[in-house]
Amino acid sequence: GSPKLDPIDVVEINPVVIRMARKHFADSTGNVFASPKVTIFEDEGYHYMRLTETAYDAVVIDIENPGVIHASPLYTDEFFATARDRLSPDGLVAVWAYRGDARYCKVLFNTLRGHFANVRIRSNIDGNYVFFASDASLDEIFQTPLEIAFQEEVEAYPTDVVNTLGNQVLQRLFKPREYFFLPDWVEDPYIPKLER
C-alpha cells in the first residue's frame, strides 16, 4: 500500500463480485485488494452506513441504476442523510447516475440538495452523470460549458420531488428501453411496454 493512500473501505453486497474482483482484476488494479489500507465489507451499503461509526472524507456511490432493488435505497433522502452524518466536516458524496432527462436529474439533485449546500453535475466517459455534493465549496469540480448548461436546465426544472424509501420515484423515472437502446420488438416482463 502506498504511504500516500488513506484507508479505503469498500462495501459490496454480492460475494461473487468480491471473489471475481480479487481473482480477475488484481493485475489491472495494482492488486489493491491485497493492500492493508483497503478493507472490503460484504454488506448492503445503506445497512453498512447506518451501523458504522467511521467518519469518511468521501462516500462514493458507484452502483447500478435505481430500478435495481438492492441499489434503490442508496439514491434516497434517508441514505444521503445517513451519509452526511458519516462525513468529516468538508466531506464529499459522489453519486453515479444513469443518463436521464432533466426530470430524473432534478429529483436526484433535490434529494442531495436537501442535505448538502452544494451540488455539481458532471458527465463521465460513458455519457452517464456523476453528482458531487458537499457543504464545502465545489469550485474545484471543473464543469464544461455543456455540463454547466445541463445543470442550469436541471435546476430550473419545475419539481420539488425528492426520492425517499417510501416513494422511490427514481425507479419510475428510469427508462430501461431508452437507456439500453432496446428495439421496439423486445419484450420482457421487467421492461415497461411501449406506450402507443
PELIN-V585600 format. One record per pair of residues at least 12 apart in sequence whose ideal C-beta (glycine too) atoms are under 10 Angstrom apart, sorted by sequence separation. I is the first residue (numbers start at 0). GAP is how many residues later the second one is. D is the distance in Angstrom with one decimal. If there is no record, write none. Layout:
I&GAP&D + I&GAP&D
//
This chain:
20&12&6.7 + 21&12&8.5 + 61&12&10.0 + 62&12&8.6 + 82&12&9.3 + 96&12&9.6 + 108&12&7.3 + 118&12&6.2 + 119&12&4.7 + 160&12&9.5 + 175&12&8.5 + 181&12&9.8 + 183&12&9.9 + 60&13&5.4 + 79&13&6.8 + 94&13&7.2 + 107&13&9.0 + 118&13&7.0 + 119&13&8.0 + 44&14&9.2 + 60&14&7.9 + 78&14&9.6 + 117&14&8.0 + 118&14&4.8 + 119&14&8.9 + 175&14&7.7 + 176&14&5.9 + 17&15&8.6 + 38&15&9.9 + 58&15&9.9 + 79&15&8.5 + 115&15&9.8 + 117&15&6.8 + 118&15&8.4 + 175&15&5.2 + 176&15&7.0 + 44&16&7.3 + 78&16&9.6 + 94&16&9.4 + 104&16&6.7 + 115&16&9.1 + 116&16&8.7 + 117&16&5.6 + 174&16&9.3 + 175&16&7.7 + 176&16&9.1 + 94&17&7.1 + 115&17&3.9 + 116&17&7.4 + 117&17&7.1 + 174&17&7.7 + 176&17&7.1 + 21&18&8.5 + 44&18&7.3 + 60&18&8.4 + 112&18&9.8 + 114&18&7.3 + 115&18&5.7 + 116&18&4.7 + 117&18&7.3 + 119&18&4.7 + 128&18&8.9 + 173&18&9.8 + 20&19&8.5 + 60&19&9.5 + 92&19&7.1 + 111&19&5.9 + 113&19&9.9 + 115&19&5.8 + 116&19&8.1 + 117&19&6.6 + 118&19&7.7 + 119&19&9.2 + 121&19&6.7 + 58&20&9.6 + 74&20&7.3 + 110&20&9.4 + 111&20&8.9 + 112&20&7.6 + 114&20&8.8 + 115&20&9.2 + 116&20&8.9 + 117&20&4.6 + 119&20&9.8 + 120&20&9.4 + 121&20&8.0 + 122&20&9.1 + 130&20&9.8 + 171&20&9.4 + 58&21&9.3 + 73&21&8.0 + 74&21&9.9 + 107&21&8.5 + 111&21&4.3 + 116&21&9.2 + 117&21&8.9 + 119&21&4.6 + 121&21&6.3 + 122&21&7.7 + 128&21&8.5 + 9&22&9.1 + 17&22&5.9 + 60&22&8.2 + 73&22&9.9 + 74&22&7.9 + 92&22&8.4 + 108&22&7.1 + 110&22&9.5 + 111&22&9.7 + 115&22&9.2 + 118&22&9.9 + 119&22&9.2 + 120&22&7.6 + 121&22&8.4 + 128&22&9.8 + 9&23&8.8 + 16&23&9.9 + 17&23&9.4 + 58&23&9.5 + 92&23&7.0 + 107&23&6.2 + 117&23&8.9 + 119&23&6.3 + 122&23&7.5 + 130&23&9.8 + 7&24&8.1 + 17&24&6.2 + 45&24&9.4 + 48&24&9.9 + 58&24&4.8 + 91&24&8.9 + 94&24&9.6 + 96&24&8.4 + 98&24&8.1 + 104&24&6.8 + 108&24&9.1 + 122&24&5.9 + 16&25&9.3 + 44&25&8.6 + 48&25&8.8 + 58&25&8.9 + 70&25&10.0 + 90&25&9.6 + 98&25&9.5 + 103&25&9.5 + 107&25&9.9 + 121&25&5.8 + 128&25&9.5 + 43&26&6.4 + 44&26&8.6 + 45&26&9.4 + 46&26&8.7 + 91&26&9.5 + 92&26&9.3 + 93&26&9.8 + 94&26&10.0 + 104&26&8.2 + 120&26&6.3 + 4&27&8.8 + 7&27&8.1 + 14&27&5.5 + 43&27&9.8 + 45&27&4.4 + 55&27&8.3 + 58&27&6.8 + 96&27&9.7 + 98&27&8.1 + 119&27&8.2 + 120&27&9.1 + 122&27&7.7 + 1&28&9.1 + 6&28&9.3 + 8&28&9.9 + 9&28&6.6 + 10&28&9.5 + 11&28&6.5 + 12&28&9.7 + 13&28&8.1 + 44&28&7.6 + 45&28&5.9 + 49&28&9.2 + 58&28&6.6 + 79&28&9.8 + 83&28&9.6 + 86&28&9.8 + 93&28&9.2 + 95&28&7.6 + 97&28&9.5 + 98&28&4.9 + 99&28&8.8 + 119&28&9.4 + 121&28&9.6 + 0&29&9.9 + 6&29&8.9 + 7&29&6.3 + 8&29&8.0 + 9&29&7.1 + 10&29&7.9 + 11&29&7.4 + 12&29&7.3 + 43&29&7.6 + 44&29&5.2 + 49&29&9.0 + 57&29&7.9 + 82&29&9.6 + 86&29&9.2 + 97&29&9.1 + 98&29&4.9 + 99&29&7.9 + 120&29&6.5 + 121&29&9.1 + 0&30&10.0 + 1&30&9.8 + 4&30&7.1 + 6&30&4.9 + 7&30&5.0 + 8&30&5.1 + 9&30&4.7 + 10&30&4.8 + 11&30&6.3 + 12&30&6.8 + 43&30&8.8 + 45&30&8.0 + 48&30&7.0 + 51&30&9.5 + 54&30&9.3 + 55&30&5.6 + 56&30&7.5 + 57&30&8.9 + 80&30&9.9 + 83&30&9.6 + 84&30&9.3 + 95&30&9.8 + 97&30&5.3 + 98&30&6.5 + 120&30&4.7 + 0&31&8.4 + 5&31&7.2 + 6&31&7.7 + 7&31&7.4 + 8&31&7.9 + 9&31&7.0 + 10&31&8.1 + 11&31&7.9 + 12&31&5.0 + 50&31&9.9 + 54&31&6.4 + 55&31&5.8 + 56&31&5.3 + 64&31&9.2 + 65&31&8.2 + 66&31&8.9 + 79&31&6.1 + 83&31&4.7 + 96&31&6.4 + 97&31&7.6 + 119&31&7.0 + 120&31&9.9 + 4&32&5.2 + 6&32&7.2 + 7&32&9.3 + 8&32&6.4 + 9&32&9.8 + 10&32&5.5 + 11&32&9.5 + 12&32&7.0 + 45&32&7.7 + 49&32&5.7 + 53&32&6.8 + 54&32&7.0 + 55&32&6.8 + 56&32&9.8 + 58&32&7.3 + 59&32&8.6 + 60&32&7.2 + 61&32&8.1 + 62&32&8.9 + 63&32&9.1 + 64&32&8.2 + 65&32&8.1 + 74&32&9.0 + 78&32&8.9 + 79&32&5.9 + 82&32&7.8 + 83&32&6.7 + 95&32&6.5 + 96&32&4.6 + 118&32&8.4 + 120&32&9.9 + 0&33&8.5 + 1&33&8.0 + 4&33&8.3 + 10&33&7.9 + 11&33&8.5 + 45&33&5.2 + 48&33&4.9 + 52&33&8.4 + 54&33&5.2 + 56&33&7.8 + 57&33&6.3 + 58&33&7.6 + 59&33&7.8 + 60&33&6.9 + 61&33&8.5 + 62&33&6.7 + 64&33&4.7 + 74&33&6.6 + 76&33&8.9 + 77&33&9.6 + 79&33&9.5 + 80&33&8.1 + 81&33&9.5 + 82&33&9.4 + 95&33&7.5 + 96&33&7.2 + 120&33&6.5 + 0&34&3.8 + 2&34&9.3 + 10&34&5.0 + 12&34&9.0 + 44&34&7.8 + 47&34&9.8 + 48&34&6.1 + 51&34&6.5 + 54&34&9.3 + 56&34&5.4 + 57&34&4.8 + 58&34&4.9 + 59&34&4.8 + 60&34&4.5 + 61&34&4.8 + 62&34&9.9 + 63&34&8.8 + 65&34&9.7 + 76&34&5.3 + 79&34&7.2 + 80&34&5.6 + 94&34&8.6 + 95&34&5.8 + 96&34&5.9 + 120&34&9.3 + 0&35&5.5 + 1&35&8.0 + 10&35&9.5 + 12&35&9.3 + 49&35&9.4 + 55&35&6.1 + 56&35&7.2 + 57&35&7.4 + 58&35&7.5 + 59&35&8.1 + 60&35&6.3 + 64&35&9.0 + 75&35&6.9 + 76&35&9.1 + 79&35&4.7 + 94&35&6.9 + 95&35&8.2 + 118&35&9.4 + 0&36&4.3 + 10&36&8.8 + 11&36&9.8 + 45&36&7.0 + 48&36&8.6 + 49&36&9.3 + 54&36&7.9 + 55&36&9.1 + 57&36&6.7 + 58&36&8.8 + 59&36&8.3 + 60&36&9.0 + 74&36&7.1 + 78&36&9.7 + 79&36&7.6 + 93&36&5.8 + 94&36&4.5 + 118&36&8.9 + 0&37&7.4 + 10&37&4.7 + 44&37&9.9 + 45&37&9.2 + 48&37&5.9 + 55&37&9.3 + 74&37&9.5 + 76&37&6.1 + 93&37&7.2 + 94&37&8.1 + 10&38&8.0 + 44&38&9.4 + 47&38&9.8 + 65&38&9.1 + 76&38&7.7 + 92&38&8.0 + 93&38&5.4 + 94&38&7.4 + 8&39&8.3 + 92&39&7.4 + 93&39&7.9 + 91&40&6.2 + 92&40&4.6 + 93&40&9.4 + 10&41&9.0 + 65&41&9.7 + 91&41&7.1 + 92&41&7.0 + 65&42&8.5 + 90&42&9.6 + 91&42&4.5 + 108&42&8.2 + 112&42&9.0 + 8&43&7.9 + 90&43&6.6 + 91&43&9.3 + 89&44&6.8 + 90&44&8.1 + 91&44&7.3 + 109&44&9.6 + 8&45&6.8 + 88&45&9.8 + 89&45&7.2 + 90&45&7.8 + 104&45&7.8 + 108&45&5.5 + 109&45&9.7 + 86&46&9.7 + 88&46&7.3 + 89&46&3.9 + 91&46&8.0 + 104&46&8.6 + 107&46&8.8 + 108&46&6.8 + 113&46&9.9 + 6&47&9.0 + 8&47&7.7 + 86&47&8.0 + 88&47&7.7 + 89&47&8.8 + 93&47&9.4 + 105&47&8.9 + 106&47&9.7 + 109&47&9.4 + 114&47&10.0 + 7&48&9.6 + 10&48&9.8 + 86&48&8.4 + 87&48&9.7 + 101&48&7.9 + 104&48&8.5 + 105&48&5.1 + 108&48&8.5 + 113&48&6.0 + 6&49&9.7 + 83&49&8.5 + 86&49&9.8 + 91&49&9.0 + 101&49&9.9 + 104&49&4.5 + 105&49&7.5 + 109&49&7.3 + 112&49&8.9 + 5&50&9.7 + 7&50&9.4 + 8&50&9.7 + 9&50&9.5 + 10&50&9.9 + 12&50&8.9 + 82&50&8.8 + 83&50&9.4 + 101&50&10.0 + 103&50&9.2 + 104&50&9.4 + 105&50&8.6 + 106&50&9.0 + 108&50&9.8 + 109&50&6.3 + 110&50&8.7 + 111&50&9.2 + 5&51&7.0 + 11&51&9.6 + 83&51&8.1 + 101&51&5.1 + 102&51&9.0 + 105&51&4.0 + 109&51&6.4 + 110&51&4.5 + 111&51&9.7 + 127&51&9.2 + 5&52&9.3 + 7&52&9.5 + 100&52&9.5 + 101&52&5.2 + 104&52&7.7 + 105&52&8.4 + 106&52&6.8 + 109&52&4.9 + 110&52&4.8 + 126&52&10.0 + 79&53&7.5 + 100&53&9.3 + 101&53&9.2 + 103&53&9.5 + 105&53&5.5 + 106&53&9.4 + 108&53&9.6 + 109&53&8.1 + 110&53&8.0 + 99&54&9.9 + 101&54&8.1 + 102&54&6.0 + 105&54&8.9 + 106&54&5.2 + 107&54&9.0 + 101&55&4.5 + 102&55&9.3 + 105&55&7.8 + 106&55&6.8 + 107&55&6.7 + 13&56&8.5 + 74&56&9.9 + 100&56&8.8 + 101&56&9.8 + 102&56&6.6 + 106&56&5.5 + 12&57&5.5 + 101&57&9.4 + 12&58&8.9 + 102&58&8.7 + 110&58&9.2 + 103&59&9.8 + 109&59&10.0 + 110&59&8.3 + 107&61&9.7 + 106&62&5.6 + 107&62&6.6 + 10&63&9.9 + 64&63&9.2 + 106&63&5.9 + 103&65&9.0 + 104&65&10.0 + 106&65&9.8 + 107&65&9.3 + 102&66&9.5 + 103&66&6.7 + 106&66&6.6 + 105&67&9.8 + 61&68&8.8 + 103&68&9.7 + 104&68&9.4 + 60&69&9.5 + 103&69&4.4 + 59&70&9.2 + 60&70&9.0 + 99&70&8.4 + 102&70&6.3 + 103&70&7.3 + 103&71&8.5 + 97&72&9.4 + 100&72&8.0 + 96&73&8.7 + 99&73&6.5 + 57&74&9.7 + 58&74&9.5 + 99&74&7.2 + 100&74&8.5 + 97&75&9.9 + 99&75&7.6 + 57&76&9.2 + 97&76&6.7 + 97&77&9.2 + 100&77&9.0 + 97&78&9.4 + 99&78&8.8 + 98&79&9.0 + 99&79&8.0 + 97&80&9.8 + 98&80&7.0 + 97&81&5.7 + 79&82&9.3 + 97&82&9.9 + 79&83&9.2 + 78&84&9.3 + 76&85&5.0 + 77&85&9.5 + 78&85&9.7 + 75&86&8.3 + 76&86&6.4 + 77&86&6.5 + 78&86&8.2 + 75&87&5.3 + 76&87&4.8 + 77&87&5.2 + 74&88&5.5 + 75&88&5.5 + 76&88&7.8 + 77&88&9.0 + 74&89&9.9 + 75&89&5.2 + 76&89&9.5 + 72&90&9.9 + 75&90&9.0 + 76&90&9.3 + 71&91&8.6 + 72&91&10.0 + 75&91&9.1 + 72&92&6.2 + 75&92&6.9 + 71&93&8.3 + 74&93&7.7 + 75&93&9.9 + 74&94&9.7 + 75&94&8.5 + 72&95&8.3 + 74&95&5.4 + 71&96&5.2 + 74&96&8.9 + 65&97&7.4 + 71&98&7.4 + 68&99&9.6 + 70&99&9.8 + 71&99&5.9 + 70&100&9.6 + 66&101&9.2 + 65&102&6.8 + 68&102&8.7 + 71&102&9.7 + 65&103&9.1 + 66&103&7.9 + 67&103&8.9 + 65&104&4.0 + 66&104&5.2 + 64&105&8.4 + 65&105&5.5 + 66&105&8.8 + 64&106&8.9 + 65&106&9.5 + 66&106&9.1 + 67&106&9.0 + 65&107&8.3 + 66&107&4.1 + 65&108&5.9 + 66&108&9.1 + 64&109&5.3 + 66&109&6.6 + 64&110&9.9 + 64&111&7.9 + 66&112&9.1 + 64&114&7.1 + 64&115&10.0 + 45&119&8.8 + 66&123&8.4 + 66&124&9.7
//
